Amino acid sequence: MALQFTLSQQVARLLSRCPSALRGRILRELSQRLAGSRPSSGNGLEVGVLRLPSGCQVSYRLDRSREQVEMLDAAL
């Protein structure tokens, strides 16, 4: 599944201060975790929090029917 990402304003501000390599790693790790996970509900919408291998904790909303992830919050 190829996911499209949107960022909340606070996530965009946080990631804009990070080196581009770290931004790419966070997006890659989140994409890999979500693409490999099973849908938790029948309607295709999922909200959750993940701790990524990079150490970043991300809260997200995933619309599987549109293949779109909104990053709601992040802590590095």
N, C-alpha and C positions, 0 to 999 in steps of 0.2 A: 504494500500500500504506500503510495507517494503522498505524504501529508503536506498541507499548506499551513503555514504558521501566521498567526497574528499575535501581537504583543500588547498587553495593557501599557498605559503610559509609564507606570513605575517600572515595569520590566524593561521597557525600551530604554529608559534613563539608566537603569542599572547596567544593562548589557552594553550600552554605548560607552561606558567607562572601562570596559574589559578589553583586553587584547583580542584581536580578531580570531586568533587561534582558539581561545577559550570560548568565545561566542559560538564558533563553528562546532566545537566539541560538545557544548551543552545541547545545541539543536540536534546534532547527530545522535547523541545518547538518548535524548527524549524521543526522537523519531523511532529509533530502534526498539526502545522499550514499549512504545505504544503500538507499533506495527506488529510486534510479537505477542501482544496481550489478547486475551479473549474478550469479546464484548460482555459487559456486566449487565446490560439491560436490552430488552427487545427493541426499544425505540431508537437505538443508535447513538444516544447521548450519554456521555460519561463525564463525571467530574471527579477529580482525585488529586492526590499529592504523591510525588515520587522523589526518592533520594537517588540521585544519579551517581554512577561510578566516579565522576569528577568531584563529588562531594556537594554539589549544588542540590538544593531542595526546590522543587518546582510544583506549584499548584496549577492545574490546567482544566480546561473544558474541551472535550473531544466530541466532535460531531462525525461519527463514522460514515453516515450516509453522504456527507459532503467532503469527507476526508480532510477536515479542517480542525486544527488545534489552536485554541487561544491560550496563551500563557498568561495566567492571572497574577501570579506572584512568584518571586524567586528569591532565594537566600543563598549567597555564596559562602 
